[in-house]
């Protein structure tokens, strides 16, 4: 005869692990939600973590490949942060292809000129995702400096020069794109408070 403990079916080990994972994930999300409105404090914390990482690289005189890969990743995040979500050059190319294909330009009741309507700058990578990805990447890079497997011997001055050349070329291209399509990715001095005193 089977003994019944009165509590019904006991959860399987997989269900226990799944429940614990969901609990940890929920707690992690709550911590992130509490950090959301504190922009300056978030970036200072990330800058501190980045300083610890760079100090680790300088003091140990190793893990230059990890540092280089981390710098390239941060550069890609920065470029996505500075770019608009809807690239105006792609929109112009699509319109030109449609006209060349014999199609009529779309007649729309919406304003057709760029200056007819205010359109706010929408980033390809929002600030929150930029911060979160940067912080996670810095934490992973710092974790990689604890393993000798990632300490590949390289001549680091070449990596530094190559990174700065890459940074200069990509930022020059980005600035030219911003000038050509007349957008500014920062809203310094343009914040409007609705419903408040002016």
Secondary structure, DSSP 4 states (H G I P E B T S, - for coil): -PPP-SS-SPPPHHHHHHHHHHHHHHHHHHHHHHHTT-HHHHHHHHHHHHHHHHHHHHHHT--HHHHHHHHHHHHHHHHHHHSBSS-HHHHHHHHHHHHHTTPPPPP-SS--SGGGS-----BSS-HHHHHHHHHHHHHHHHHHTT-GGG-----HHHHHHHHHHHHHHHHHHHHHHHHHTT--S--TT----TTS--
